[in-house]
Amino acid sequence: MYEKAGLTDLALEDCSEVLDLDKSHKKARNKRARIFESMGSYKSALSELCAMQLDFMHKNKESVLRGVPLQPPVDNKKMEDLCDLCMEQAEELANERRKDFQVSS
C-alpha cells in the first residue's frame, strides 16, 4: 500500500516489522529488495535477495546436498544484474574519491 503511494520509508518500516517477526518472510524481503533497487541502493537490494537465497538453501540443504534440482526463490539473472549495478556504483564512487583526492593534493 505505502509503496504504491510512493511512501518508501513507511513501506520499508512495514517490511522491517514483518521481518522482525519472521526473518524468512519472502514477500517482505522481495518488497524491500524492490524498494531498495528503485532507490538506487543496489547493495541493500542484493543483501535482501541473498538473504532469501541463503534461507532457501538452509531449508533445502538435504536436497541441495543430494543434487536434487530445485527452483531457487530468486532468478540468477536478477542476482547477476544487481551485482553488476553494485560494481558500477562502486567504480563511480571510487572515481569520485580519486578526483576529490587529486583536487585536495
N, C-alpha and C positions, 0 to 999 in steps of 0.2 A: 504494500500500500504506500509506504513512505517513499520507496524507490521510484515508483511511477510518478509521484508528485514532485520528484526532484529533491526530496529531503534526505540526502545521503547520510548525514550524521545520525538522524533518527533511525534510518534503516540499518545502519551498522550497529547502532546501540541495541536494536531489537535482536539482530543476529547474535550479538555477543551474549545477550541474556539467554537466548536459546542454547548457545554453546556452553554456557556456564552449567546448564542442567544436563546437557547431553553433548559431549565433545565430538561425537561421530555423526551429528545431525547433518546429513548430506545437503538438504535444501538450504540450510543456513550457511554452510560452507560455500556452496555454489553461488549464493546471492552475494556473500562477502567478496568472493573472487571477482564476480561480475562488476560489482561496485568499484572495487579497487582498480580493476583494469580500466574502467571508464574514467577514473580519476587520474590515470597515468601512473598509479602505484603498482607497477608490474611485479616488483619483488614481493609485495604483500599478497597480490593475487596468486602468484606462483606458490607462495607458502600455504595458502588455503588449499590449493589443488594437491600439493604434495601431502598435506595432512590427510586428505581424503584417500589418496593412493596408499599411503602407509597404513591407514586404518583398514582398508580393504585387504591389503596383503597380510596384515596381522590376523584378521578374522578368517582368512582363507589360507593360512600358512601350510596346512597339511596338503591341500590341493596343489598349491604352488610348488611345494617340495616334490610332489609326485609327478609334476609336469602336466597336470590337467589343464587344458586350455580354458581360460576364464576371460570374461569381458570386464576389464577394469572400469571404474566409475568415470575416469577422465580419459579422453582421447589423447593418444600420444602426440598427435599433430598439435593439439592445443597446448600441451606442455612445451613442445619444441618452439612454438610461436612465442610463448611467454618468455622462454629462456632467451630467445633472440632479442626480444624487446628489452629485457633486463640488461643484456650485454650492450645493446645500443645506448641505453641510458647511462650505463657505467662509463662507456667510452666518451660520451658527451660531457659527463661530469669531469672526467679526467682531463679532457681537453680544456675545459673552462678553468680548472685549477692550474693547469700548466700556463695558460695565458695570464691568470692572476699572479702567479709566481714570477713570470717574466716581467710583468709590469712593475712589481714591487722590488725586483732585484736591481 
